[in-house]
Amino acid sequence: MGTKIKRYAILTPFDQAEVVAGIAALQKLDVDVVPTQSGVLVVRELPVPQYDEWDIRNILGPDESDFDELGEDSPSDNAPAVAAFFSRLSKFGVVLMDVDLGEDTGFEAGVSGLVRARRFMGGEAGDEVPAGLLLNAVDPIVERIVLGQASPGDHGAVKSNDVTPSDIIKRARRGKKGTVKEGDADTAPSSETDE
């Protein structure tokens, strides 16, 4: 086994990556947010324990001491919790894709591993979704990022850590313009000067 890839990707129904990155920043989540034709994709690279070539953990998986060394105490590393959070923001929910891939070398070269997909609605985990069918039905950018053929940065990703509170305020103010309903004029900011 060569390079190991471990990440999660959350496909959301939202269409503005900057807004989703701002929401993630407010929650102190360190994620990449990518705009796609199928909705905004929230991506997080996860730490992967490194073992010697013949370590038994290559077969059995990591043990508790590996997670202590990796420092998995970041809320951004908890894929189900992040998916549950974003699923509360839309009545359509989100789809969490857990990606655990490796690059085989030798006789059967190429990418191999597992991609699991699960729907989250209203903060709760739902049914599993066939990942292959899902990736076939969405924007090809999603598949390329999930399988590691492209990085989020190649497709205009917004890093949530780069979003500042002033960016969020500016974006919110831009979103408010032109959305004042009749009868709400007294609560909306006025562009006219009061005398």
Secondary structure, DSSP 4 states (H G I P E B T S, - for coil): ---EEEEEEEE-S---HHHHHHHHHHTT---EEE--TT--EEEEE-------TT-THHHH---HHHHHHHT---GGG-HHHHHHHHHTT-TT-EEEEEEEEEEE-STT-EEEEEEEEEEEETTEEEEEE-HHHHHHHS-HHHHHHHTTSS-GGGGT-EEGGG--HHHHHHHHHHHHTT-PPTT-TTTSPPSSPP-
